[in-house]
Amino acid sequence: MNFGSNSALELAELRAEQERDAAISAAMQAVETRGSPVCVDCEGTIPAERRQAAPFATRCIDCQMFHEQEKLHR
Ligand SMILES: [Zn+2]
């Protein structure tokens, strides 16, 4: 059987590309709705441990504590 391995390969590559694009946009949506991998205040990386504990976090622990203390003092 020979039904053109080239086009089958191209199709597979196209599918992989579509899947990758879908995965990227899903990841970007996840960031918007579930917090950020990077702190919005200091732009430092939020540790995976903290992101697991607090998926909605958009700040690292230091900035979050500072933010909460600032709120308390007002
Ligand atoms: Zn921070």
N, CA, C, O and the ligand as a Tripos MOL2 file, in Angstrom:
@<TRIPOS>MOLECULE
protein
  297   295    75     0     0
PROTEIN
NO_CHARGES

@<TRIPOS>ATOM
      1 N           0.8480   -1.2110    0.0000 N.3       1 MET1
      2 CA          0.0000    0.0000    0.0000 C.3       1 MET1
      3 C           0.8770    1.2520    0.0000 C.2       1 MET1
      4 O           1.8660    1.3660    0.7240 O.2       1 MET1
      5 N           0.4590    2.1690   -0.8450 N.am      2 ASN2
      6 CA          1.2040    3.4180   -0.8950 C.3       2 ASN2
      7 C           0.2290    4.5620   -1.1530 C.2       2 ASN2
      8 O          -0.2230    4.7560   -2.2810 O.2       2 ASN2
      9 N          -0.0860    5.2990   -0.1350 N.am      3 PHE3
     10 CA         -0.9490    6.4510   -0.3670 C.3       3 PHE3
     11 C          -0.2220    7.7550    0.0020 C.2       3 PHE3
     12 O          -0.7390    8.6350    0.6910 O.2       3 PHE3
     13 N           1.0190    7.8090   -0.5110 N.am      4 GLY4
     14 CA          1.7610    9.0620   -0.3750 C.3       4 GLY4
     15 C           2.1790    9.3540    1.0420 C.2       4 GLY4
     16 O           1.4550   10.0190    1.7830 O.2       4 GLY4
     17 N           3.3450    8.8630    1.4300 N.am      5 SER5
     18 CA          3.7940    9.0550    2.8050 C.3       5 SER5
     19 C           4.0390   10.5380    3.0980 C.2       5 SER5
     20 O           3.9240   10.9870    4.2390 O.2       5 SER5
     21 N           4.3800   11.2930    2.0370 N.am      6 ASN6
     22 CA          4.6560   12.7100    2.2580 C.3       6 ASN6
     23 C           3.4340   13.4580    2.7770 C.2       6 ASN6
     24 O           3.5170   14.1950    3.7590 O.2       6 ASN6
     25 N           2.2980   13.2630    2.1080 N.am      7 SER7
     26 CA          1.1090   14.0100    2.5240 C.3       7 SER7
     27 C           0.6260   13.5260    3.8930 C.2       7 SER7
     28 O           0.0980   14.3060    4.6860 O.2       7 SER7
     29 N           0.8160   12.2280    4.1600 N.am      8 ALA8
     30 CA          0.4400   11.7160    5.4800 C.3       8 ALA8
     31 C           1.3070   12.3660    6.5500 C.2       8 ALA8
     32 O           0.8340   12.7080    7.6330 O.2       8 ALA8
     33 N           2.5720   12.5260    6.2260 N.am      9 LEU9
     34 CA          3.4890   13.1570    7.1760 C.3       9 LEU9
     35 C           3.1070   14.6220    7.3760 C.2       9 LEU9
     36 O           3.1050   15.1360    8.4950 O.2       9 LEU9
     37 N           2.7810   15.2860    6.2500 N.am     10 GLU10
     38 CA          2.3850   16.6950    6.3470 C.3      10 GLU10
     39 C           1.1310   16.8560    7.1940 C.2      10 GLU10
     40 O           1.0080   17.7840    7.9930 O.2      10 GLU10
     41 N           0.2120   15.9310    6.9960 N.am     11 LEU11
     42 CA         -1.0280   15.9780    7.7620 C.3      11 LEU11
     43 C          -0.7410   15.7930    9.2450 C.2      11 LEU11
     44 O          -1.3200   16.4670   10.0970 O.2      11 LEU11
     45 N           0.1690   14.8620    9.5360 N.am     12 ALA12
     46 CA          0.5270   14.6080   10.9280 C.3      12 ALA12
     47 C           1.1840   15.8440   11.5330 C.2      12 ALA12
     48 O           0.9420   16.1950   12.6880 O.2      12 ALA12
     49 N           2.0240   16.4960   10.7240 N.am     13 GLU13
     50 CA          2.6940   17.7060   11.2210 C.3      13 GLU13
     51 C           1.6890   18.8240   11.4480 C.2      13 GLU13
     52 O           1.7810   19.5700   12.4230 O.2      13 GLU13
     53 N           0.7260   18.9310   10.5350 N.am     14 LEU14
     54 CA         -0.3060   19.9530   10.6670 C.3      14 LEU14
     55 C          -1.1250   19.7030   11.9350 C.2      14 LEU14
     56 O          -1.4450   20.6310   12.6770 O.2      14 LEU14
     57 N          -1.4510   18.4530   12.1610 N.am     15 ARG15
     58 CA         -2.2310   18.1160   13.3530 C.3      15 ARG15
     59 C          -1.4360   18.4430   14.6120 C.2      15 ARG15
     60 O          -1.9690   18.9880   15.5790 O.2      15 ARG15
     61 N          -0.1500   18.1010   14.5810 N.am     16 ALA16
     62 CA          0.6950   18.3680   15.7430 C.3      16 ALA16
     63 C           0.7540   19.8650   16.0020 C.2      16 ALA16
     64 O           0.7330   20.3170   17.1470 O.2      16 ALA16
     65 N           0.8280   20.6360   14.8990 N.am     17 GLU17
     66 CA          0.8900   22.0890   15.0320 C.3      17 GLU17
     67 C          -0.4110   22.6260   15.6260 C.2      17 GLU17
     68 O          -0.3990   23.4940   16.4980 O.2      17 GLU17
     69 N          -1.5280   22.0950   15.1400 N.am     18 GLN18
     70 CA         -2.8260   22.5280   15.6620 C.3      18 GLN18
     71 C          -2.9580   22.1840   17.1360 C.2      18 GLN18
     72 O          -3.4760   22.9670   17.9330 O.2      18 GLN18
     73 N          -2.4780   20.9930   17.4790 N.am     19 GLU19
     74 CA         -2.5680   20.5780   18.8760 C.3      19 GLU19
     75 C          -1.7010   21.4670   19.7560 C.2      19 GLU19
     76 O          -2.0720   21.8250   20.8740 O.2      19 GLU19
     77 N          -0.5250   21.8150   19.2120 N.am     20 ARG20
     78 CA          0.3780   22.6730   19.9780 C.3      20 ARG20
     79 C          -0.2490   24.0560   20.1610 C.2      20 ARG20
     80 O          -0.2030   24.6230   21.2520 O.2      20 ARG20
     81 N          -0.8320   24.5940   19.0900 N.am     21 ASP21
     82 CA         -1.4940   25.8930   19.1930 C.3      21 ASP21
     83 C          -2.6280   25.8570   20.2130 C.2      21 ASP21
     84 O          -2.7930   26.7840   21.0060 O.2      21 ASP21
     85 N          -3.4010   24.7820   20.1850 N.am     22 ALA22
     86 CA         -4.5040   24.6410   21.1370 C.3      22 ALA22
     87 C          -3.9660   24.5710   22.5580 C.2      22 ALA22
     88 O          -4.5390   25.1500   23.4810 O.2      22 ALA22
     89 N          -2.8600   23.8540   22.7240 N.am     23 ALA23
     90 CA         -2.2690   23.7220   24.0520 C.3      23 ALA23
     91 C          -1.7630   25.0690   24.5340 C.2      23 ALA23
     92 O          -1.9000   25.4090   25.7100 O.2      23 ALA23
     93 N          -1.1690   25.8460   23.6100 N.am     24 ILE24
     94 CA         -0.6370   27.1710   23.9870 C.3      24 ILE24
     95 C          -1.7740   28.1000   24.3880 C.2      24 ILE24
     96 O          -1.6820   28.7770   25.4120 O.2      24 ILE24
     97 N          -2.8530   28.1430   23.5940 N.am     25 SER25
     98 CA         -3.9410   29.0530   23.9520 C.3      25 SER25
     99 C          -4.6420   28.5910   25.2160 C.2      25 SER25
    100 O          -5.1250   29.4140   25.9930 O.2      25 SER25
    101 N          -4.7030   27.2770   25.4300 N.am     26 ALA26
    102 CA         -5.2890   26.7810   26.6700 C.3      26 ALA26
    103 C          -4.4320   27.2010   27.8580 C.2      26 ALA26
    104 O          -4.9530   27.5700   28.9110 O.2      26 ALA26
    105 N          -3.1160   27.1430   27.6820 N.am     27 ALA27
    106 CA         -2.2090   27.5370   28.7590 C.3      27 ALA27
    107 C          -2.3360   29.0320   29.0360 C.2      27 ALA27
    108 O          -2.2930   29.4650   30.1870 O.2      27 ALA27
    109 N          -2.4940   29.8150   27.9680 N.am     28 MET28
    110 CA         -2.6300   31.2520   28.1620 C.3      28 MET28
    111 C          -3.9390   31.5870   28.8520 C.2      28 MET28
    112 O          -3.9920   32.4850   29.6920 O.2      28 MET28
    113 N          -4.9870   30.8720   28.5030 N.am     29 GLN29
    114 CA         -6.2670   31.0780   29.1800 C.3      29 GLN29
    115 C          -6.1620   30.6850   30.6400 C.2      29 GLN29
    116 O          -6.7220   31.3360   31.5220 O.2      29 GLN29
    117 N          -5.4280   29.6010   30.8760 N.am     30 ALA30
    118 CA         -5.2610   29.1250   32.2450 C.3      30 ALA30
    119 C          -4.5570   30.1920   33.0770 C.2      30 ALA30
    120 O          -4.8940   30.3980   34.2430 O.2      30 ALA30
    121 N          -3.5810   30.8710   32.4760 N.am     31 VAL31
    122 CA         -2.8710   31.9310   33.2030 C.3      31 VAL31
    123 C          -3.8390   33.0490   33.5570 C.2      31 VAL31
    124 O          -3.8070   33.5740   34.6690 O.2      31 VAL31
    125 N          -4.7070   33.4150   32.6040 N.am     32 GLU32
    126 CA         -5.6450   34.5050   32.8460 C.3      32 GLU32
    127 C          -6.6480   34.1740   33.9430 C.2      32 GLU32
    128 O          -7.0310   35.0380   34.7320 O.2      32 GLU32
    129 N          -7.0670   32.9130   33.9840 N.am     33 THR33
    130 CA         -8.1180   32.5640   34.9210 C.3      33 THR33
    131 C          -7.5950   31.9120   36.1890 C.2      33 THR33
    132 O          -8.3120   31.8390   37.1870 O.2      33 THR33
    133 N          -6.3650   31.4430   36.1660 N.am     34 ARG34
    134 CA         -5.8840   30.6700   37.3080 C.3      34 ARG34
    135 C          -4.5870   31.2100   37.8710 C.2      34 ARG34
    136 O          -3.8180   30.4560   38.4670 O.2      34 ARG34
    137 N          -4.3270   32.4750   37.7020 N.am     35 GLY35
    138 CA         -3.1090   33.0140   38.2700 C.3      35 GLY35
    139 C          -1.9910   33.0570   37.2510 C.2      35 GLY35
    140 O          -2.1970   32.7790   36.0700 O.2      35 GLY35
    141 N          -0.8270   33.4020   37.7110 N.am     36 SER36
    142 CA          0.2860   33.6440   36.8040 C.3      36 SER36
    143 C           1.5190   32.8690   37.2570 C.2      36 SER36
    144 O           1.7360   32.7080   38.4580 O.2      36 SER36
    145 N           2.3310   32.3870   36.3150 N.am     37 PRO37
    146 CA          3.5760   31.7140   36.7080 C.3      37 PRO37
    147 C           4.6260   32.7110   37.1620 C.2      37 PRO37
    148 O           5.6440   32.3440   37.7500 O.2      37 PRO37
    149 N           4.3580   33.9870   36.8760 N.am     38 VAL38
    150 CA          5.3180   35.0340   37.2210 C.3      38 VAL38
    151 C           4.6190   36.0670   38.1000 C.2      38 VAL38
    152 O           3.4690   36.4260   37.8470 O.2      38 VAL38
    153 N           5.3040   36.5380   39.1200 N.am     39 CYS39
    154 CA          4.7370   37.5260   40.0350 C.3      39 CYS39
    155 C           4.4230   38.8170   39.2920 C.2      39 CYS39
    156 O           5.2670   39.3350   38.5600 O.2      39 CYS39
    157 N           3.2000   39.3450   39.4770 N.am     40 VAL40
    158 CA          2.8120   40.5650   38.7740 C.3      40 VAL40
    159 C           3.4910   41.7940   39.3750 C.2      40 VAL40
    160 O           3.5530   42.8440   38.7350 O.2      40 VAL40
    161 N           4.0020   41.6690   40.6050 N.am     41 ASP41
    162 CA          4.6420   42.8100   41.2530 C.3      41 ASP41
    163 C           6.1360   42.8850   40.9420 C.2      41 ASP41
    164 O           6.6220   43.9050   40.4530 O.2      41 ASP41
    165 N           6.8580   41.8070   41.2260 N.am     42 CYS42
    166 CA          8.3140   41.8600   41.0560 C.3      42 CYS42
    167 C           8.7780   41.0940   39.8260 C.2      42 CYS42
    168 O           9.9700   41.0830   39.5190 O.2      42 CYS42
    169 N           7.8450   40.4500   39.1120 N.am     43 GLU43
    170 CA          8.1420   39.6930   37.9030 C.3      43 GLU43
    171 C           9.0620   38.5130   38.1590 C.2      43 GLU43
    172 O           9.6640   37.9690   37.2330 O.2      43 GLU43
    173 N           9.1660   38.1220   39.4230 N.am     44 GLY44
    174 CA          9.9340   36.9320   39.7660 C.3      44 GLY44
    175 C           9.0990   35.6950   39.5120 C.2      44 GLY44
    176 O           7.8700   35.7610   39.4760 O.2      44 GLY44
    177 N           9.7570   34.5820   39.3390 N.am     45 THR45
    178 CA          9.0340   33.3360   39.0980 C.3      45 THR45
    179 C           8.3520   32.8800   40.3780 C.2      45 THR45
    180 O           8.9610   32.8760   41.4470 O.2      45 THR45
    181 N           7.0930   32.5000   40.2650 N.am     46 ILE46
    182 CA          6.3780   31.9600   41.4140 C.3      46 ILE46
    183 C           6.6820   30.4610   41.4820 C.2      46 ILE46
    184 O           6.4270   29.7450   40.5140 O.2      46 ILE46
    185 N           7.2160   29.9760   42.5950 N.am     47 PRO47
    186 CA          7.5980   28.5700   42.6890 C.3      47 PRO47
    187 C           6.4210   27.6370   42.4100 C.2      47 PRO47
    188 O           5.2870   27.9190   42.7960 O.2      47 PRO47
    189 N           6.7040   26.5310   41.7380 N.am     48 ALA48
    190 CA          5.6680   25.5590   41.3720 C.3      48 ALA48
    191 C           4.9120   25.0940   42.6110 C.2      48 ALA48
    192 O           3.7090   24.8400   42.5540 O.2      48 ALA48
    193 N           5.6200   24.9830   43.7280 N.am     49 GLU49
    194 CA          5.0130   24.5560   44.9930 C.3      49 GLU49
    195 C           3.8850   25.5030   45.4020 C.2      49 GLU49
    196 O           2.7920   25.0790   45.7800 O.2      49 GLU49
    197 N           4.1880   26.7900   45.3130 N.am     50 ARG50
    198 CA          3.1800   27.7960   45.6870 C.3      50 ARG50
    199 C           2.0420   27.7860   44.6870 C.2      50 ARG50
    200 O           0.8820   27.9400   45.0700 O.2      50 ARG50
    201 N           2.3510   27.6090   43.4210 N.am     51 ARG51
    202 CA          1.2950   27.6180   42.4130 C.3      51 ARG51
    203 C           0.3640   26.4300   42.5980 C.2      51 ARG51
    204 O          -0.8290   26.5100   42.3040 O.2      51 ARG51
    205 N           0.9160   25.3320   43.0860 N.am     52 GLN52
    206 CA          0.0690   24.1650   43.3480 C.3      52 GLN52
    207 C          -0.8180   24.4200   44.5490 C.2      52 GLN52
    208 O          -1.9900   24.0440   44.5610 O.2      52 GLN52
    209 N          -0.2480   25.0670   45.5650 N.am     53 ALA53
    210 CA         -0.9980   25.3520   46.7800 C.3      53 ALA53
    211 C          -2.0180   26.4550   46.5420 C.2      53 ALA53
    212 O          -3.1140   26.4300   47.1020 O.2      53 ALA53
    213 N          -1.6530   27.4230   45.7090 N.am     54 ALA54
    214 CA         -2.5240   28.5590   45.4360 C.3      54 ALA54
    215 C          -2.5440   28.8430   43.9420 C.2      54 ALA54
    216 O          -1.8520   29.7450   43.4690 O.2      54 ALA54
    217 N          -3.3430   28.0710   43.1910 N.am     55 PRO55
    218 CA         -3.3560   28.2010   41.7230 C.3      55 PRO55
    219 C          -3.7890   29.5820   41.2440 C.2      55 PRO55
    220 O          -3.4990   29.9650   40.1110 O.2      55 PRO55
    221 N          -4.4780   30.3250   42.0980 N.am     56 PHE56
    222 CA         -4.9640   31.6390   41.6760 C.3      56 PHE56
    223 C          -3.9630   32.7440   41.9710 C.2      56 PHE56
    224 O          -4.1980   33.9070   41.6400 O.2      56 PHE56
    225 N          -2.8670   32.3870   42.5810 N.am     57 ALA57
    226 CA         -1.8880   33.3920   42.9810 C.3      57 ALA57
    227 C          -1.2950   34.0950   41.7710 C.2      57 ALA57
    228 O          -0.9430   33.4620   40.7750 O.2      57 ALA57
    229 N          -1.1910   35.4110   41.8730 N.am     58 THR58
    230 CA         -0.5260   36.1700   40.8270 C.3      58 THR58
    231 C           0.6980   36.8830   41.3860 C.2      58 THR58
    232 O           1.3540   37.6580   40.6910 O.2      58 THR58
    233 N           0.9970   36.6060   42.6660 N.am     59 ARG59
    234 CA          2.1680   37.2150   43.3010 C.3      59 ARG59
    235 C           2.9970   36.1440   43.9870 C.2      59 ARG59
    236 O           2.4660   35.1140   44.4040 O.2      59 ARG59
    237 N           4.2820   36.3800   44.1060 N.am     60 CYS60
    238 CA          5.1300   35.4890   44.8860 C.3      60 CYS60
    239 C           4.7950   35.6840   46.3680 C.2      60 CYS60
    240 O           4.0760   36.6170   46.7250 O.2      60 CYS60
    241 N           5.3080   34.8190   47.2140 N.am     61 ILE61
    242 CA          4.9540   34.8730   48.6300 C.3      61 ILE61
    243 C           5.3170   36.2240   49.2440 C.2      61 ILE61
    244 O           4.5300   36.8000   49.9970 O.2      61 ILE61
    245 N           6.4900   36.7190   48.9260 N.am     62 ASP62
    246 CA          6.9330   37.9990   49.4920 C.3      62 ASP62
    247 C           5.9730   39.1290   49.1270 C.2      62 ASP62
    248 O           5.5370   39.8870   49.9930 O.2      62 ASP62
    249 N           5.6520   39.2330   47.8490 N.am     63 CYS63
    250 CA          4.7830   40.3110   47.3960 C.3      63 CYS63
    251 C           3.3650   40.1220   47.9190 C.2      63 CYS63
    252 O           2.6840   41.0950   48.2410 O.2      63 CYS63
    253 N           2.9240   38.8810   48.0030 N.am     64 GLN64
    254 CA          1.5810   38.6310   48.5070 C.3      64 GLN64
    255 C           1.4780   39.0540   49.9730 C.2      64 GLN64
    256 O           0.4940   39.6690   50.3850 O.2      64 GLN64
    257 N           2.5090   38.7150   50.7530 N.am     65 MET65
    258 CA          2.5020   39.0880   52.1740 C.3      65 MET65
    259 C           2.5280   40.5930   52.3210 C.2      65 MET65
    260 O           1.8200   41.1620   53.1520 O.2      65 MET65
    261 N           3.3470   41.2320   51.5100 N.am     66 PHE66
    262 CA          3.4440   42.6860   51.5340 C.3      66 PHE66
    263 C           2.0900   43.2950   51.1610 C.2      66 PHE66
    264 O           1.6190   44.2350   51.8020 O.2      66 PHE66
    265 N           1.4890   42.7550   50.1370 N.am     67 HIS67
    266 CA          0.1940   43.2280   49.6450 C.3      67 HIS67
    267 C          -0.8640   43.0900   50.7380 C.2      67 HIS67
    268 O          -1.6630   44.0010   50.9530 O.2      67 HIS67
    269 N          -0.8670   41.9410   51.4300 N.am     68 GLU68
    270 CA         -1.8830   41.7090   52.4580 C.3      68 GLU68
    271 C          -1.6430   42.5910   53.6790 C.2      68 GLU68
    272 O          -2.5920   43.0860   54.2870 O.2      68 GLU68
    273 N          -0.3920   42.7830   54.0310 N.am     69 GLN69
    274 CA         -0.0730   43.6620   55.1710 C.3      69 GLN69
    275 C          -0.4750   45.0890   54.8650 C.2      69 GLN69
    276 O          -1.0080   45.7950   55.7210 O.2      69 GLN69
    277 N          -0.2170   45.5040   53.6440 N.am     70 GLU70
    278 CA         -0.5710   46.8580   53.2260 C.3      70 GLU70
    279 C          -2.0790   47.0730   53.3450 C.2      70 GLU70
    280 O          -2.5410   48.1360   53.7630 O.2      70 GLU70
    281 N          -2.8250   46.0510   52.9740 N.am     71 LYS71
    282 CA         -4.2880   46.1240   53.0670 C.3      71 LYS71
    283 C          -4.7280   46.2500   54.5190 C.2      71 LYS71
    284 O          -5.6390   47.0130   54.8400 O.2      71 LYS71
    285 N          -4.0610   45.4820   55.4030 N.am     72 LEU72
    286 CA         -4.4290   45.4710   56.8070 C.3      72 LEU72
    287 C          -4.1810   46.8100   57.4790 C.2      72 LEU72
    288 O          -4.9250   47.2200   58.3700 O.2      72 LEU72
    289 N          -3.1250   47.4850   57.0380 N.am     73 HIS73
    290 CA         -2.7510   48.7370   57.7010 C.3      73 HIS73
    291 C          -3.5860   49.9210   57.2560 C.2      73 HIS73
    292 O          -3.4660   51.0160   57.8050 O.2      73 HIS73
    293 N          -4.4100   49.7070   56.2880 N.am     74 ARG74
    294 CA         -5.2290   50.8240   55.8020 C.3      74 ARG74
    295 C          -6.5730   50.8720   56.5010 C.2      74 ARG74
    296 O          -7.3880   51.7490   56.2140 O.2      74 ARG74
    297 ZN          6.9130   39.1980   43.8070 Zn       75 ZN75
@<TRIPOS>BOND
     1     1     2 1
     2     2     3 1
     3     3     4 2
     4     3     5 am
     5     5     6 1
     6     6     7 1
     7     7     8 2
     8     7     9 am
     9     9    10 1
    10    10    11 1
    11    11    12 2
    12    11    13 am
    13    13    14 1
    14    14    15 1
    15    15    16 2
    16    15    17 am
    17    17    18 1
    18    18    19 1
    19    19    20 2
    20    19    21 am
    21    21    22 1
    22    22    23 1
    23    23    24 2
    24    23    25 am
    25    25    26 1
    26    26    27 1
    27    27    28 2
    28    27    29 am
    29    29    30 1
    30    30    31 1
    31    31    32 2
    32    31    33 am
    33    33    34 1
    34    34    35 1
    35    35    36 2
    36    35    37 am
    37    37    38 1
    38    38    39 1
    39    39    40 2
    40    39    41 am
    41    41    42 1
    42    42    43 1
    43    43    44 2
    44    43    45 am
    45    45    46 1
    46    46    47 1
    47    47    48 2
    48    47    49 am
    49    49    50 1
    50    50    51 1
    51    51    52 2
    52    51    53 am
    53    53    54 1
    54    54    55 1
    55    55    56 2
    56    55    57 am
    57    57    58 1
    58    58    59 1
    59    59    60 2
    60    59    61 am
    61    61    62 1
    62    62    63 1
    63    63    64 2
    64    63    65 am
    65    65    66 1
    66    66    67 1
    67    67    68 2
    68    67    69 am
    69    69    70 1
    70    70    71 1
    71    71    72 2
    72    71    73 am
    73    73    74 1
    74    74    75 1
    75    75    76 2
    76    75    77 am
    77    77    78 1
    78    78    79 1
    79    79    80 2
    80    79    81 am
    81    81    82 1
    82    82    83 1
    83    83    84 2
    84    83    85 am
    85    85    86 1
    86    86    87 1
    87    87    88 2
    88    87    89 am
    89    89    90 1
    90    90    91 1
    91    91    92 2
    92    91    93 am
    93    93    94 1
    94    94    95 1
    95    95    96 2
    96    95    97 am
    97    97    98 1
    98    98    99 1
    99    99   100 2
   100    99   101 am
   101   101   102 1
   102   102   103 1
   103   103   104 2
   104   103   105 am
   105   105   106 1
   106   106   107 1
   107   107   108 2
   108   107   109 am
   109   109   110 1
   110   110   111 1
   111   111   112 2
   112   111   113 am
   113   113   114 1
   114   114   115 1
   115   115   116 2
   116   115   117 am
   117   117   118 1
   118   118   119 1
   119   119   120 2
   120   119   121 am
   121   121   122 1
   122   122   123 1
   123   123   124 2
   124   123   125 am
   125   125   126 1
   126   126   127 1
   127   127   128 2
   128   127   129 am
   129   129   130 1
   130   130   131 1
   131   131   132 2
   132   131   133 am
   133   133   134 1
   134   134   135 1
   135   135   136 2
   136   135   137 am
   137   137   138 1
   138   138   139 1
   139   139   140 2
   140   139   141 am
   141   141   142 1
   142   142   143 1
   143   143   144 2
   144   143   145 am
   145   145   146 1
   146   146   147 1
   147   147   148 2
   148   147   149 am
   149   149   150 1
   150   150   151 1
   151   151   152 2
   152   151   153 am
   153   153   154 1
   154   154   155 1
   155   155   156 2
   156   155   157 am
   157   157   158 1
   158   158   159 1
   159   159   160 2
   160   159   161 am
   161   161   162 1
   162   162   163 1
   163   163   164 2
   164   163   165 am
   165   165   166 1
   166   166   167 1
   167   167   168 2
   168   167   169 am
   169   169   170 1
   170   170   171 1
   171   171   172 2
   172   171   173 am
   173   173   174 1
   174   174   175 1
   175   175   176 2
   176   175   177 am
   177   177   178 1
   178   178   179 1
   179   179   180 2
   180   179   181 am
   181   181   182 1
   182   182   183 1
   183   183   184 2
   184   183   185 am
   185   185   186 1
   186   186   187 1
   187   187   188 2
   188   187   189 am
   189   189   190 1
   190   190   191 1
   191   191   192 2
   192   191   193 am
   193   193   194 1
   194   194   195 1
   195   195   196 2
   196   195   197 am
   197   197   198 1
   198   198   199 1
   199   199   200 2
   200   199   201 am
   201   201   202 1
   202   202   203 1
   203   203   204 2
   204   203   205 am
   205   205   206 1
   206   206   207 1
   207   207   208 2
   208   207   209 am
   209   209   210 1
   210   210   211 1
   211   211   212 2
   212   211   213 am
   213   213   214 1
   214   214   215 1
   215   215   216 2
   216   215   217 am
   217   217   218 1
   218   218   219 1
   219   219   220 2
   220   219   221 am
   221   221   222 1
   222   222   223 1
   223   223   224 2
   224   223   225 am
   225   225   226 1
   226   226   227 1
   227   227   228 2
   228   227   229 am
   229   229   230 1
   230   230   231 1
   231   231   232 2
   232   231   233 am
   233   233   234 1
   234   234   235 1
   235   235   236 2
   236   235   237 am
   237   237   238 1
   238   238   239 1
   239   239   240 2
   240   239   241 am
   241   241   242 1
   242   242   243 1
   243   243   244 2
   244   243   245 am
   245   245   246 1
   246   246   247 1
   247   247   248 2
   248   247   249 am
   249   249   250 1
   250   250   251 1
   251   251   252 2
   252   251   253 am
   253   253   254 1
   254   254   255 1
   255   255   256 2
   256   255   257 am
   257   257   258 1
   258   258   259 1
   259   259   260 2
   260   259   261 am
   261   261   262 1
   262   262   263 1
   263   263   264 2
   264   263   265 am
   265   265   266 1
   266   266   267 1
   267   267   268 2
   268   267   269 am
   269   269   270 1
   270   270   271 1
   271   271   272 2
   272   271   273 am
   273   273   274 1
   274   274   275 1
   275   275   276 2
   276   275   277 am
   277   277   278 1
   278   278   279 1
   279   279   280 2
   280   279   281 am
   281   281   282 1
   282   282   283 1
   283   283   284 2
   284   283   285 am
   285   285   286 1
   286   286   287 1
   287   287   288 2
   288   287   289 am
   289   289   290 1
   290   290   291 1
   291   291   292 2
   292   291   293 am
   293   293   294 1
   294   294   295 1
   295   295   296 2
@<TRIPOS>SUBSTRUCTURE
     1 MET1         2 RESIDUE 1 A MET
     2 ASN2         6 RESIDUE 1 A ASN
     3 PHE3        10 RESIDUE 1 A PHE
     4 GLY4        14 RESIDUE 1 A GLY
     5 SER5        18 RESIDUE 1 A SER
     6 ASN6        22 RESIDUE 1 A ASN
     7 SER7        26 RESIDUE 1 A SER
     8 ALA8        30 RESIDUE 1 A ALA
     9 LEU9        34 RESIDUE 1 A LEU
    10 GLU10       38 RESIDUE 1 A GLU
    11 LEU11       42 RESIDUE 1 A LEU
    12 ALA12       46 RESIDUE 1 A ALA
    13 GLU13       50 RESIDUE 1 A GLU
    14 LEU14       54 RESIDUE 1 A LEU
    15 ARG15       58 RESIDUE 1 A ARG
    16 ALA16       62 RESIDUE 1 A ALA
    17 GLU17       66 RESIDUE 1 A GLU
    18 GLN18       70 RESIDUE 1 A GLN
    19 GLU19       74 RESIDUE 1 A GLU
    20 ARG20       78 RESIDUE 1 A ARG
    21 ASP21       82 RESIDUE 1 A ASP
    22 ALA22       86 RESIDUE 1 A ALA
    23 ALA23       90 RESIDUE 1 A ALA
    24 ILE24       94 RESIDUE 1 A ILE
    25 SER25       98 RESIDUE 1 A SER
    26 ALA26      102 RESIDUE 1 A ALA
    27 ALA27      106 RESIDUE 1 A ALA
    28 MET28      110 RESIDUE 1 A MET
    29 GLN29      114 RESIDUE 1 A GLN
    30 ALA30      118 RESIDUE 1 A ALA
    31 VAL31      122 RESIDUE 1 A VAL
    32 GLU32      126 RESIDUE 1 A GLU
    33 THR33      130 RESIDUE 1 A THR
    34 ARG34      134 RESIDUE 1 A ARG
    35 GLY35      138 RESIDUE 1 A GLY
    36 SER36      142 RESIDUE 1 A SER
    37 PRO37      146 RESIDUE 1 A PRO
    38 VAL38      150 RESIDUE 1 A VAL
    39 CYS39      154 RESIDUE 1 A CYS
    40 VAL40      158 RESIDUE 1 A VAL
    41 ASP41      162 RESIDUE 1 A ASP
    42 CYS42      166 RESIDUE 1 A CYS
    43 GLU43      170 RESIDUE 1 A GLU
    44 GLY44      174 RESIDUE 1 A GLY
    45 THR45      178 RESIDUE 1 A THR
    46 ILE46      182 RESIDUE 1 A ILE
    47 PRO47      186 RESIDUE 1 A PRO
    48 ALA48      190 RESIDUE 1 A ALA
    49 GLU49      194 RESIDUE 1 A GLU
    50 ARG50      198 RESIDUE 1 A ARG
    51 ARG51      202 RESIDUE 1 A ARG
    52 GLN52      206 RESIDUE 1 A GLN
    53 ALA53      210 RESIDUE 1 A ALA
    54 ALA54      214 RESIDUE 1 A ALA
    55 PRO55      218 RESIDUE 1 A PRO
    56 PHE56      222 RESIDUE 1 A PHE
    57 ALA57      226 RESIDUE 1 A ALA
    58 THR58      230 RESIDUE 1 A THR
    59 ARG59      234 RESIDUE 1 A ARG
    60 CYS60      238 RESIDUE 1 A CYS
    61 ILE61      242 RESIDUE 1 A ILE
    62 ASP62      246 RESIDUE 1 A ASP
    63 CYS63      250 RESIDUE 1 A CYS
    64 GLN64      254 RESIDUE 1 A GLN
    65 MET65      258 RESIDUE 1 A MET
    66 PHE66      262 RESIDUE 1 A PHE
    67 HIS67      266 RESIDUE 1 A HIS
    68 GLU68      270 RESIDUE 1 A GLU
    69 GLN69      274 RESIDUE 1 A GLN
    70 GLU70      278 RESIDUE 1 A GLU
    71 LYS71      282 RESIDUE 1 A LYS
    72 LEU72      286 RESIDUE 1 A LEU
    73 HIS73      290 RESIDUE 1 A HIS
    74 ARG74      294 RESIDUE 1 A ARG
    75 ZN75       297 GROUP 0 **** ****
